[in-house]
Amino acid sequence: MQQPLVIGNVTVEVEMLNFGYGIRNVSFYVDGDCVYVDEEYPFEMVLGDCFVGERNITVVACDLGGQLAKDEVKVFVWNLGFLSRFVGKFG
């Protein structure tokens, strides 16, 4: 299976169903490091680091009942831009 290719900045957006409890927050990890925690919908972050190579992006959602759900994807990033390492949520 081929992995996704990201050219430039990438917006990581989480879509989920939660029955019974609301979502407390979603944590975003890049290569195992927590880079952002979003506490309001829409749950997203923009990864804008200058980087060429493979990245592991993981999201962990926590609901108000304390239950966790996790998903991850491996992508190949080609970003030679001049943005900061991480650009947070856009309003």
LOPAVEX-145711 format. One record per atom (N, C-alpha, C): residue in one letter; y, z, x; atom name; residue number from 0. Coordinates in steps of 0.05 Angstrom, whole numbers. Layout:
+---+--------+--------+--------+----+-----+
! r !     yy !     zz !     xx !  a !   k !
+---+--------+--------+--------+----+-----+
! A !      Y !      Z !      X ! CA ! NUM !
...
+---+--------+--------+--------+----+-----+
//
This chain:
+---+--------+--------+--------+----+-----+
! r !     yy !     zz !     xx !  a !   k !
+---+--------+--------+--------+----+-----+
! M !    -24 !      0 !     17 !  N !   0 !
! M !      0 !      0 !      0 ! CA !   0 !
! M !     25 !      0 !     18 !  C !   0 !
! Q !     43 !    -17 !     12 !  N !   1 !
! Q !     68 !    -18 !     27 ! CA !   1 !
! Q !     87 !      4 !     18 !  C !   1 !
! Q !    102 !     15 !     37 !  N !   2 !
! Q !    121 !     36 !     29 ! CA !   2 !
! Q !    148 !     23 !     23 !  C !   2 !
! P !    164 !     36 !      6 !  N !   3 !
! P !    190 !     25 !     -1 ! CA !   3 !
! P !    208 !     23 !     23 !  C !   3 !
! L !    225 !      2 !     23 !  N !   4 !
! L !    245 !     -2 !     44 ! CA !   4 !
! L !    272 !      4 !     31 !  C !   4 !
! V !    287 !     22 !     44 !  N !   5 !
! V !    314 !     29 !     35 ! CA !   5 !
! V !    334 !     18 !     55 !  C !   5 !
! I !    353 !      2 !     46 !  N !   6 !
! I !    374 !     -9 !     63 ! CA !   6 !
! I !    400 !      3 !     54 !  C !   6 !
! G !    413 !     18 !     72 !  N !   7 !
! G !    438 !     31 !     65 ! CA !   7 !
! G !    433 !     58 !     53 !  C !   7 !
! N !    452 !     68 !     37 !  N !   8 !
! N !    449 !     94 !     24 ! CA !   8 !
! N !    429 !     92 !      2 !  C !   8 !
! V !    417 !    115 !     -4 !  N !   9 !
! V !    397 !    116 !    -26 ! CA !   9 !
! V !    404 !    140 !    -44 !  C !   9 !
! T !    404 !    135 !    -70 !  N !  10 !
! T !    407 !    157 !    -89 ! CA !  10 !
! T !    379 !    165 !    -99 !  C !  10 !
! V !    373 !    190 !    -94 !  N !  11 !
! V !    347 !    201 !   -103 ! CA !  11 !
! V !    352 !    215 !   -130 !  C !  11 !
! E !    340 !    204 !   -151 !  N !  12 !
! E !    345 !    215 !   -178 ! CA !  12 !
! E !    318 !    225 !   -189 !  C !  12 !
! V !    318 !    248 !   -201 !  N !  13 !
! V !    294 !    260 !   -212 ! CA !  13 !
! V !    294 !    257 !   -242 !  C !  13 !
! E !    272 !    246 !   -253 !  N !  14 !
! E !    268 !    245 !   -281 ! CA !  14 !
! E !    243 !    262 !   -287 !  C !  14 !
! M !    245 !    279 !   -307 !  N !  15 !
! M !    223 !    297 !   -313 ! CA !  15 !
! M !    223 !    305 !   -343 !  C !  15 !
! L !    200 !    313 !   -351 !  N !  16 !
! L !    196 !    325 !   -378 ! CA !  16 !
! L !    190 !    355 !   -374 !  C !  16 !
! N !    202 !    372 !   -390 !  N !  17 !
! N !    198 !    400 !   -388 ! CA !  17 !
! N !    195 !    411 !   -416 !  C !  17 !
! F !    171 !    420 !   -423 !  N !  18 !
! F !    166 !    430 !   -450 ! CA !  18 !
! F !    167 !    461 !   -450 !  C !  18 !
! G !    185 !    472 !   -465 !  N !  19 !
! G !    186 !    501 !   -469 ! CA !  19 !
! G !    207 !    515 !   -452 !  C !  19 !
! Y !    213 !    505 !   -429 !  N !  20 !
! Y !    233 !    518 !   -412 ! CA !  20 !
! Y !    253 !    497 !   -402 !  C !  20 !
! G !    277 !    506 !   -396 !  N !  21 !
! G !    297 !    488 !   -384 ! CA !  21 !
! G !    293 !    488 !   -354 !  C !  21 !
! I !    305 !    469 !   -341 !  N !  22 !
! I !    303 !    466 !   -312 ! CA !  22 !
! I !    324 !    484 !   -298 !  C !  22 !
! R !    316 !    501 !   -280 !  N !  23 !
! R !    334 !    518 !   -265 ! CA !  23 !
! R !    348 !    502 !   -242 !  C !  23 !
! N !    332 !    488 !   -226 !  N !  24 !
! N !    343 !    472 !   -204 ! CA !  24 !
! N !    322 !    453 !   -194 !  C !  24 !
! V !    332 !    434 !   -178 !  N !  25 !
! V !    315 !    415 !   -163 ! CA !  25 !
! V !    323 !    416 !   -134 !  C !  25 !
! S !    304 !    421 !   -116 !  N !  26 !
! S !    309 !    421 !    -88 ! CA !  26 !
! S !    300 !    394 !    -76 !  C !  26 !
! F !    317 !    383 !    -58 !  N !  27 !
! F !    311 !    358 !    -45 ! CA !  27 !
! F !    306 !    363 !    -15 !  C !  27 !
! Y !    283 !    353 !     -6 !  N !  28 !
! Y !    275 !    356 !     22 ! CA !  28 !
! Y !    273 !    329 !     36 !  C !  28 !
! V !    282 !    327 !     60 !  N !  29 !
! V !    279 !    303 !     77 ! CA !  29 !
! V !    265 !    312 !    102 !  C !  29 !
! D !    241 !    301 !    106 !  N !  30 !
! D !    225 !    307 !    129 ! CA !  30 !
! D !    220 !    337 !    131 !  C !  30 !
! G !    216 !    350 !    109 !  N !  31 !
! G !    209 !    379 !    108 ! CA !  31 !
! G !    233 !    398 !    108 !  C !  31 !
! D !    257 !    388 !    112 !  N !  32 !
! D !    281 !    405 !    112 ! CA !  32 !
! D !    295 !    403 !     85 !  C !  32 !
! C !    302 !    426 !     73 !  N !  33 !
! C !    316 !    426 !     48 ! CA !  33 !
! C !    345 !    417 !     54 !  C !  33 !
! V !    354 !    395 !     42 !  N !  34 !
! V !    381 !    384 !     47 ! CA !  34 !
! V !    399 !    388 !     23 !  C !  34 !
! Y !    389 !    394 !      0 !  N !  35 !
! Y !    406 !    398 !    -24 ! CA !  35 !
! Y !    391 !    411 !    -46 !  C !  35 !
! V !    405 !    428 !    -61 !  N !  36 !
! V !    394 !    440 !    -85 ! CA !  36 !
! V !    414 !    434 !   -108 !  C !  36 !
! D !    404 !    420 !   -129 !  N !  37 !
! D !    421 !    413 !   -151 ! CA !  37 !
! D !    413 !    430 !   -175 !  C !  37 !
! E !    434 !    442 !   -188 !  N !  38 !
! E !    429 !    460 !   -210 ! CA !  38 !
! E !    438 !    450 !   -237 !  C !  38 !
! E !    446 !    424 !   -238 !  N !  39 !
! E !    454 !    413 !   -263 ! CA !  39 !
! E !    446 !    384 !   -266 !  C !  39 !
! Y !    441 !    376 !   -291 !  N !  40 !
! Y !    433 !    349 !   -297 ! CA !  40 !
! Y !    457 !    330 !   -294 !  C !  40 !
! P !    453 !    306 !   -284 !  N !  41 !
! P !    428 !    294 !   -274 ! CA !  41 !
! P !    422 !    305 !   -246 !  C !  41 !
! F !    396 !    309 !   -242 !  N !  42 !
! F !    387 !    320 !   -216 ! CA !  42 !
! F !    384 !    297 !   -196 !  C !  42 !
! E !    403 !    296 !   -177 !  N !  43 !
! E !    403 !    274 !   -158 ! CA !  43 !
! E !    418 !    282 !   -133 !  C !  43 !
! M !    414 !    266 !   -112 !  N !  44 !
! M !    428 !    269 !    -87 ! CA !  44 !
! M !    430 !    242 !    -74 !  C !  44 !
! V !    449 !    238 !    -57 !  N !  45 !
! V !    452 !    213 !    -42 ! CA !  45 !
! V !    447 !    219 !    -13 !  C !  45 !
! L !    428 !    204 !     -2 !  N !  46 !
! L !    421 !    207 !     26 ! CA !  46 !
! L !    436 !    184 !     40 !  C !  46 !
! G !    455 !    191 !     57 !  N !  47 !
! G !    472 !    171 !     70 ! CA !  47 !
! G !    473 !    174 !    100 !  C !  47 !
! D !    451 !    184 !    112 !  N !  48 !
! D !    451 !    188 !    141 ! CA !  48 !
! D !    447 !    161 !    155 !  C !  48 !
! C !    458 !    160 !    179 !  N !  49 !
! C !    455 !    136 !    196 ! CA !  49 !
! C !    427 !    140 !    209 !  C !  49 !
! F !    408 !    123 !    201 !  N !  50 !
! F !    381 !    127 !    210 ! CA !  50 !
! F !    365 !    102 !    206 !  C !  50 !
! V !    347 !     96 !    225 !  N !  51 !
! V !    328 !     75 !    222 ! CA !  51 !
! V !    300 !     86 !    227 !  C !  51 !
! G !    282 !     84 !    208 !  N !  52 !
! G !    255 !     95 !    211 ! CA !  52 !
! G !    244 !    106 !    186 !  C !  52 !
! E !    221 !    119 !    189 !  N !  53 !
! E !    207 !    130 !    166 ! CA !  53 !
! E !    218 !    157 !    158 !  C !  53 !
! R !    220 !    162 !    132 !  N !  54 !
! R !    229 !    188 !    121 ! CA !  54 !
! R !    210 !    196 !     99 !  C !  54 !
! N !    205 !    222 !     97 !  N !  55 !
! N !    190 !    234 !     75 ! CA !  55 !
! N !    210 !    248 !     57 !  C !  55 !
! I !    212 !    240 !     32 !  N !  56 !
! I !    230 !    252 !     13 ! CA !  56 !
! I !    213 !    267 !     -7 !  C !  56 !
! T !    219 !    293 !    -10 !  N !  57 !
! T !    204 !    310 !    -28 ! CA !  57 !
! T !    224 !    324 !    -47 !  C !  57 !
! V !    216 !    325 !    -73 !  N !  58 !
! V !    232 !    340 !    -92 ! CA !  58 !
! V !    215 !    361 !   -105 !  C !  58 !
! V !    227 !    385 !   -108 !  N !  59 !
! V !    213 !    407 !   -121 ! CA !  59 !
! V !    231 !    418 !   -144 !  C !  59 !
! A !    220 !    416 !   -168 !  N !  60 !
! A !    234 !    426 !   -192 ! CA !  60 !
! A !    224 !    453 !   -199 !  C !  60 !
! C !    243 !    471 !   -207 !  N !  61 !
! C !    236 !    498 !   -215 ! CA !  61 !
! C !    248 !    502 !   -243 !  C !  61 !
! D !    231 !    510 !   -262 !  N !  62 !
! D !    241 !    514 !   -289 ! CA !  62 !
! D !    249 !    544 !   -293 !  C !  62 !
! L !    260 !    550 !   -316 !  N !  63 !
! L !    270 !    577 !   -321 ! CA !  63 !
! L !    247 !    597 !   -323 !  C !  63 !
! G !    223 !    588 !   -327 !  N !  64 !
! G !    200 !    606 !   -327 ! CA !  64 !
! G !    187 !    610 !   -300 !  C !  64 !
! G !    199 !    597 !   -279 !  N !  65 !
! G !    189 !    601 !   -251 ! CA !  65 !
! G !    167 !    581 !   -243 !  C !  65 !
! Q !    160 !    563 !   -261 !  N !  66 !
! Q !    140 !    543 !   -254 ! CA !  66 !
! Q !    152 !    521 !   -236 !  C !  66 !
! L !    136 !    512 !   -217 !  N !  67 !
! L !    145 !    491 !   -198 ! CA !  67 !
! L !    130 !    465 !   -202 !  C !  67 !
! A !    144 !    443 !   -198 !  N !  68 !
! A !    131 !    417 !   -198 ! CA !  68 !
! A !    142 !    402 !   -173 !  C !  68 !
! K !    125 !    387 !   -160 !  N !  69 !
! K !    132 !    374 !   -135 ! CA !  69 !
! K !    123 !    345 !   -135 !  C !  69 !
! D !    140 !    328 !   -122 !  N !  70 !
! D !    132 !    300 !   -118 ! CA !  70 !
! D !    144 !    291 !    -92 !  C !  70 !
! E !    132 !    272 !    -79 !  N !  71 !
! E !    143 !    262 !    -54 ! CA !  71 !
! E !    137 !    233 !    -50 !  C !  71 !
! V !    154 !    220 !    -34 !  N !  72 !
! V !    151 !    192 !    -28 ! CA !  72 !
! V !    158 !    187 !      1 !  C !  72 !
! K !    144 !    169 !     14 !  N !  73 !
! K !    150 !    161 !     41 ! CA !  73 !
! K !    164 !    135 !     40 !  C !  73 !
! V !    187 !    132 !     53 !  N !  74 !
! V !    203 !    108 !     53 ! CA !  74 !
! V !    210 !    100 !     81 !  C !  74 !
! F !    216 !     75 !     85 !  N !  75 !
! F !    227 !     66 !    111 ! CA !  75 !
! F !    257 !     61 !    106 !  C !  75 !
! V !    274 !     74 !    122 !  N !  76 !
! V !    303 !     73 !    118 ! CA !  76 !
! V !    315 !     55 !    140 !  C !  76 !
! W !    333 !     38 !    132 !  N !  77 !
! W !    349 !     22 !    151 ! CA !  77 !
! W !    378 !     26 !    143 !  C !  77 !
! N !    391 !     45 !    156 !  N !  78 !
! N !    419 !     51 !    149 ! CA !  78 !
! N !    435 !     55 !    174 !  C !  78 !
! L !    452 !     35 !    180 !  N !  79 !
! L !    469 !     36 !    203 ! CA !  79 !
! L !    498 !     43 !    196 !  C !  79 !
! G !    502 !     54 !    171 !  N !  80 !
! G !    528 !     60 !    161 ! CA !  80 !
! G !    542 !     83 !    176 !  C !  80 !
! F !    566 !     87 !    168 !  N !  81 !
! F !    583 !    108 !    181 ! CA !  81 !
! F !    588 !    131 !    163 !  C !  81 !
! L !    572 !    136 !    143 !  N !  82 !
! L !    575 !    159 !    125 ! CA !  82 !
! L !    564 !    184 !    139 !  C !  82 !
! S !    572 !    206 !    128 !  N !  83 !
! S !    562 !    231 !    139 ! CA !  83 !
! S !    532 !    233 !    134 !  C !  83 !
! R !    519 !    252 !    146 !  N !  84 !
! R !    490 !    255 !    144 ! CA !  84 !
! R !    481 !    258 !    115 !  C !  84 !
! F !    496 !    273 !    100 !  N !  85 !
! F !    488 !    277 !     72 ! CA !  85 !
! F !    513 !    277 !     55 !  C !  85 !
! V !    513 !    261 !     34 !  N !  86 !
! V !    534 !    260 !     15 ! CA !  86 !
! V !    523 !    272 !    -11 !  C !  86 !
! G !    536 !    294 !    -20 !  N !  87 !
! G !    525 !    308 !    -44 ! CA !  87 !
! G !    528 !    293 !    -70 !  C !  87 !
! K !    529 !    308 !    -90 !  N !  88 !
! K !    530 !    296 !   -117 ! CA !  88 !
! K !    556 !    283 !   -123 !  C !  88 !
! F !    555 !    259 !   -135 !  N !  89 !
! F !    579 !    245 !   -143 ! CA !  89 !
! F !    585 !    252 !   -172 !  C !  89 !
! G !    610 !    256 !   -179 !  N !  90 !
! G !    617 !    263 !   -207 ! CA !  90 !
! G !    627 !    241 !   -223 !  C !  90 !
+---+--------+--------+--------+----+-----+
//
